[in-house]
């Protein structure tokens, strides 16, 4: 999880989801001045780490924070 958060763009994306809740990719793409493909890469890394989840409807994917995994991260860092 820490490796997934090692890039400032991923921290910003996660912070946005924490602050605003569920979000479609288009909204995430507006958070940072990066190419959509770059943001997609960052989203994939956050998903692989289990920090965010995506649920898709017919045409779009909605992302949200995996609260359980975020809590695990907070406990692990707090124990340092």
C-alpha positions in Angstrom: 0.0 0.0 0.0 2.8 2.4 0.8 4.4 1.8 -2.5 1.1 2.7 -4.2 1.1 6.0 -2.3 4.7 6.8 -3.1 3.7 9.1 -6.0 2.1 12.5 -5.3 -0.4 12.1 -8.1 -1.8 8.9 -6.4 -2.0 10.7 -3.1 -4.0 13.4 -4.7 -6.3 11.0 -6.4 -6.9 9.1 -3.1 -7.4 12.4 -1.2 -10.0 13.5 -3.8 -11.9 10.2 -3.4 -11.8 10.5 0.4 -13.1 14.0 0.3 -15.7 13.6 -2.4 -16.8 10.0 -2.3 -17.7 8.1 -5.4 -16.3 9.5 -8.6 -16.4 8.6 -12.3 -13.1 8.5 -14.2 -13.9 11.8 -16.0 -14.0 13.6 -12.7 -10.8 12.0 -11.6 -9.1 13.1 -14.8 -10.1 16.7 -13.9 -8.2 16.5 -10.6 -4.7 16.5 -12.0 -3.2 18.2 -15.1 -2.1 14.9 -16.5 -3.0 12.9 -19.6 -6.0 10.5 -19.1 -3.7 7.6 -19.8 -1.4 8.6 -17.0 -4.2 9.0 -14.6 -5.5 5.6 -15.6 -2.1 4.1 -14.8 -2.2 5.7 -11.3 -5.8 4.5 -10.8 -4.7 1.0 -11.7 -1.9 1.1 -9.2 -4.3 2.3 -6.4 -6.8 -0.5 -7.4 -4.0 -3.2 -7.3 -3.1 -2.0 -3.8 -6.7 -2.4 -2.8 -7.0 1.2 -1.8 -9.8 2.0 -4.3 -12.5 0.0 -5.9 -14.3 0.4 -9.2 -17.8 -0.6 -10.1 -18.9 -0.3 -13.7 -22.2 0.5 -15.2 -22.9 0.1 -18.9 -20.5 2.9 -20.1 -18.5 4.2 -17.1 -16.6 3.1 -14.1 -17.3 4.7 -10.7 -14.4 4.7 -8.2 -14.5 4.8 -4.5 -12.2 4.3 -1.5 -12.0 0.9 0.0 -12.6 2.0 3.6 -11.5 -1.3 5.1 -8.1 -1.3 3.3 -7.6 2.4 4.1 -8.2 1.6 7.8 -5.6 -1.1 7.6 -3.1 1.4 6.2 -3.9 3.9 9.0 -3.4 1.2 11.7 -0.1 0.0 10.1 1.3 3.5 9.9 0.0 4.5 13.3 1.8 1.5 14.8 5.2 2.8 13.6 
